[in-house]
Amino acid sequence: MEDRITEEQLRQIYRETIDALYRYTSHRCGAERELAEDVTQETWLRAVRDWRRNGAPSSPLAWLLTTARNLILNHLRRRPTISIDSMSPAEVLAAVEDNRVTDSTEIAAVVTQALLRLPEAEAQLLEQFHYDRLKMSQLAEAYGVSERAVEGRLRRARERLRRELEITLKMERGLA
């Protein structure tokens, strides 16, 4: 952490991170554009307050994404139960695989709730592959492992996501 942050440094960090932050929130908020905008704005308001007091973190984007993730989770906890009685975990996973999560507010909310309960590394890998559309080769390079290792990690992360979706859907149907 630096001691003080200048207005110009804040503006520079904003310019460098706003697109990635909004993309992150909009993927997780589904068709709720207003919610994505609110979360993005609230995240930046908190950053400005915190960074003026404590200085900018060494990785501002990571700080912003973590804060946005927590704000979305808090919002989802307060939200009334979502009714998707006709959907199975397999159908929701198919929406993830086909990059259709953001087509439905309900599916986006269920997937986001499940992703937020996964270990951060697994959730991040799934998000990078399915939401950000990174290729196996890009993920392998970013993680410093082979493409085969990435495939294995993705397979395990998808299985954990499937279990979390089953739990989420049962809770929402009052079966848990």
N, C-alpha and C positions, 0 to 999 in steps of 0.2 A: 504494500500500500504506500502511496505517496502521501506527503503531509497535506498538501492543499491542491485543489484542482481549479484551474482557471476556466472562465466562461468559454474561451476558445477551445480548450481541451475537451470540455463537455460537448460543444458543437461538433468537434471532429469525431469523437466517439459516437455521437448520435448519427452522423452521416455514414459512418462505417458499419453501424450495427442495426439501424432501423429496418432495413429490408429483411434481414435474416430474422429479426425479432418478430416482425409482423407475419412473415411466412410461417414461423413456428406457431404463433398463437392462432392464426387462421386455420391451419391444419387441425389443430386440436379443438377448435370451436365449431367445426363443421360449417353448416350454412348460416351460422349466427355471426354475420359480419359485424354487427354492432358490438357484440360481446368481444370479438377479437380486437376491435378498435379500442374498446374500454380497457381491456387487459393490457394492451400495448401502451396506452397512455398512462395507466396507473403504474405500470412497471417503470416507466421513465420518470414519473414523478417521485417514486420511491428512490430511484437511482440518484437523481439530482439531490434530494434531501440527504441521503446517506453519504454520497461521495463528497458533498461540500463539507460535511463534518469530518469524515474519515479518510478522504482521498479516494481516488479511483482504485479498484482492485486490479490485480495483475492481469486478469482476463475479464474485461468488462462484458463481453458477450456471454460468457458462461454465467456470470452474476445475473445478467438480465434474463437469460433463459431459465435459470433456477427460480428466480422471482416470479416470472410469468407462469411457470409450471405450478408453483404454490398458489398463485392467485386463481388459476383455472381450477385446481383441485378444491380450493375453498368454495368457489362458485358452485361446483358440481355437488359438493356436500350439502349446500343449502337448497339446491334445486329440488322441486317435487319429483317424485318417482316418474321415470320415463316409461311409457307403455310401448313395448315392442313384443307383445305376447306371441306374435306369429313368427318371430325370428329365432333361429337356432344359433348356437355358437358357430357352427360351420358356415352358416349364411353370413354372419358378421365377419368371420375370418375371410370368407370369399370376397367381401367388400374391401378388406384390407389388401388382399392379394391383387385385386383388380383396380386398385387405386380409386375406389368409389366411396371411401369413408366420408369425405367432405360433401358428398351429394345429399346426405341425410343428417339432420341435426341429431336425431335419435341414435343413429349408428355412431356418429362422431363422439357423442357423449359417452356411450357404453365403451367404445374402444379407448377413449382417453382415460376413463376411470380404471380400466384394466391395465393400461400402460403405466399409469401412475403408481400402481401397486407392484410393478416389476422392479427388479434391481435396475438402477439407473443405467448401467452399462448395456443391459439387454434391451431396455426400452429405447435407448439412444440408437443402438444398432438397427432395430426394427424401423424406427423413424427415419433414419438415414437411407435405408434401403427402399422402404415403401413410400414415404412422404417426399423425401428429398431426391429420390430416384437415383441414388449413387449406384454405380456398377460394382460387381464383385471385385474387380481389379482396383477400383478406387478405394473400396473399404479395406482390402488387403494391404494396400500401401499405407493408408491412414493408420491402421492398427498394427502395422509391422508384422503381419502374419501372412500365411499363404491363402490363396483363394479357397482352398479346401477347408482350411481352418475357419474361414468366414462362413462358409456353407454350413459347417457343423454348429457354429455359434448361432447362426440364423435358425437352424432347425430346432435347437434347444429353446431359443427365445420364442419361436412360434408355438411350441408345445406349452411353454409356461403361459403364454398369452391365451392360448385356447383354454387352459384350466382357469385362468382368471376371468375370462369371458363367461365360462359356465357358471362360476360363482356369482359374478355380477348379474347375469340374467336370472339366476335362481333368486337372488336377493330382491331384484326388481319385481319378480312375480310373486314374492312372498312365500317362496318355497324353502328358503334357507333357515 
